[in-house]
Amino acid sequence: KQKQLLEDLFTDIERDYKFLIEKTHIQVITGQYEGIYSWIAINYVLGRFQLTNSQSKSKTTDSSTQNSDKRPSTVGILDMGGASAQIAFEVSENTPMSGSEVAEFSLGHDDDQEAFKYKIYVTTFLGYGANKVYDKYIDRIMSIALK
C-alpha cells in the first residue's frame, strides 16, 4: 500500500505541477528524521536559532545556560504521531554519547560555523503513537470484558 501511495503521489505531482522531480525525491522518512525535523521546527518557531553577531562566533557547551556570549538554549520535543512517538533534545558537547540515537549536524551554511553545530539525542518508539495506543487500549478493554 505504501509503495502504491508513493507511486500515485509521484504520478499526480508530475502530471499536475511543473516541478523537477524524480521518484527518489518522494519517500517515507525514518522515525529518527521525524524527530530531528520536529526538533528543528519547534526551535525555529521559538526563535532559538537566532544569533547576534557576537553569538555567531561562540557556542555554548551547556545547553541549559544562556547569556550574551552564548547561543540561546534549545528546547526538547516529545512528538506523538499516529503510529509512533519521538523524543529529541540537545545534549552538551561534553556529554559522552554516541551511537544511532545521537545525531550531529550543522544548520549553518558551512561546517566552520560552530554556533550552528548541534548534537541531539533522538529516539523513536514505534507503536506508541496516539492511534496505536488507543488501539491497544481498546484491545485491552475488550480482553478484560470478554474474561
Solvent accessible surface area in square Angstrom, and as a share of the most:
residue,aa,sasa,rsa
1,K,222,0.94
2,Q,105,0.47
3,K,149,0.63
4,Q,103,0.46
5,L,120,0.60
6,L,45,0.22
7,E,64,0.29
8,D,66,0.34
9,L,80,0.40
10,F,22,0.09
11,T,74,0.43
12,D,58,0.30
13,I,33,0.17
14,E,98,0.44
15,R,159,0.58
16,D,81,0.42
17,Y,124,0.47
18,K,203,0.86
19,F,133,0.55
20,L,174,0.87
21,I,33,0.17
22,E,103,0.46
23,K,126,0.53
24,T,101,0.58
25,H,108,0.48
26,I,27,0.14
27,Q,126,0.56
28,V,86,0.49
29,I,79,0.40
30,T,81,0.47
31,G,20,0.20
32,Q,59,0.26
33,Y,112,0.42
34,E,60,0.27
35,G,0,0.00
36,I,17,0.09
37,Y,115,0.44
38,S,27,0.18
39,W,0,0.00
40,I,43,0.22
41,A,53,0.41
42,I,65,0.33
43,N,0,0.00
44,Y,157,0.60
45,V,111,0.64
46,L,89,0.44
47,G,20,0.20
48,R,65,0.24
49,F,28,0.12
50,Q,135,0.60
51,L,39,0.20
52,T,81,0.47
53,N,132,0.68
54,S,67,0.43
55,Q,17,0.07
56,S,47,0.30
57,K,174,0.74
58,S,42,0.27
59,K,44,0.19
60,T,6,0.04
61,T,59,0.35
62,D,63,0.33
63,S,27,0.17
64,S,95,0.61
65,T,56,0.33
66,Q,114,0.51
67,N,78,0.40
68,S,88,0.56
69,D,91,0.47
70,K,67,0.28
71,R,4,0.01
72,P,16,0.10
73,S,20,0.13
74,T,19,0.11
75,V,43,0.25
76,G,43,0.41
77,I,23,0.12
78,L,126,0.63
79,D,43,0.22
80,M,104,0.46
81,G,25,0.24
82,G,32,0.30
83,A,45,0.35
84,S,15,0.10
85,A,8,0.06
86,Q,0,0.00
87,I,55,0.28
88,A,0,0.00
89,F,81,0.34
90,E,20,0.09
91,V,15,0.09
92,S,26,0.17
93,E,93,0.42
94,N,115,0.59
95,T,46,0.27
96,P,134,0.84
97,M,64,0.28
98,S,104,0.67
99,G,55,0.53
100,S,96,0.62
101,E,74,0.33
102,V,21,0.12
103,A,13,0.10
104,E,127,0.57
105,F,47,0.20
106,S,36,0.23
107,L,66,0.33
108,G,23,0.23
109,H,157,0.70
110,D,60,0.31
111,D,103,0.53
112,D,125,0.65
113,Q,45,0.20
114,E,83,0.37
115,A,0,0.00
116,F,41,0.17
117,K,60,0.25
118,Y,6,0.02
119,K,25,0.11
120,I,0,0.00
121,Y,43,0.16
122,V,2,0.01
123,T,17,0.10
124,T,55,0.32
125,F,88,0.37
126,L,147,0.73
127,G,14,0.13
128,Y,121,0.46
129,G,0,0.00
130,A,49,0.38
131,N,97,0.50
132,K,90,0.38
133,V,59,0.34
134,Y,134,0.51
135,D,73,0.38
136,K,98,0.42
137,Y,127,0.48
138,I,65,0.33
139,D,96,0.50
140,R,142,0.52
141,I,77,0.39
142,M,103,0.46
143,S,45,0.29
144,I,95,0.48
145,A,76,0.59
146,L,147,0.73
147,K,192,0.81
